[in-house]
Amino acid sequence: MIANPRIVITGGPGSGKTSLIEALAAAGHATSPEAGRAIIRRQQAIDGQALPWRDRALFAELMLDRELAAHARFADIEGPIFFDRGTPDVVGYLSLCGLPVPAHVERAAREIRYDRRVFIAPVWPEIFARDAERRQDLDEAQRTFDAMAEVYPRFGYDLIELPKAPVAERVAFVASRLA
């Protein structure tokens, strides 16, 4: 792997991104969890407004803030850092929701950079499941995948589709593509 790549893993909900990130963390890599789930948990705990089913624009602003903080937090870390989503995901989310993309969000996606290779997890119906934080259905998961597949190349990233395979095989696949 190259010296200090910031690697994004993106895709639709329920496609195994978080399981892959957790396996990479267990293997000793620096990782950053998905911002959206943490925001949803905290907002549910206080009956807050920044939930995707209450105020999508506010939810997006909090996601952007967390993505910026995560990127900065790893500024001095040696070795690869794996991110469960990145700043372009916020652009993709707003576009998916039919909301305008504010100039500052577009600027963040353009200026906060990750490794050019971005791994994208395809929709995988066999492992997809809804829960208290993931209320999307399979159709929305596919539309989310499509939004991310459009937005990342627009910001100059090369997408590498992850195989629908057990987590250990996905870890090996990622390592082989970064070698």
JOWO-V275664 format. One record per helix or strand. SS is the DSSP state (~ for helix, > for strand). FROM is the first residue (numbers start at 1). LEN is the number of residues. Records with the same first field share a line. If there is no record, write none. Layout:
SS=FROM-LEN  FROM-LEN
//
This chain:
>=6-6  30-3  81-4  117-5  158-5
~=17-10  35-11  56-18  87-10  103-9  138-17  167-12
//
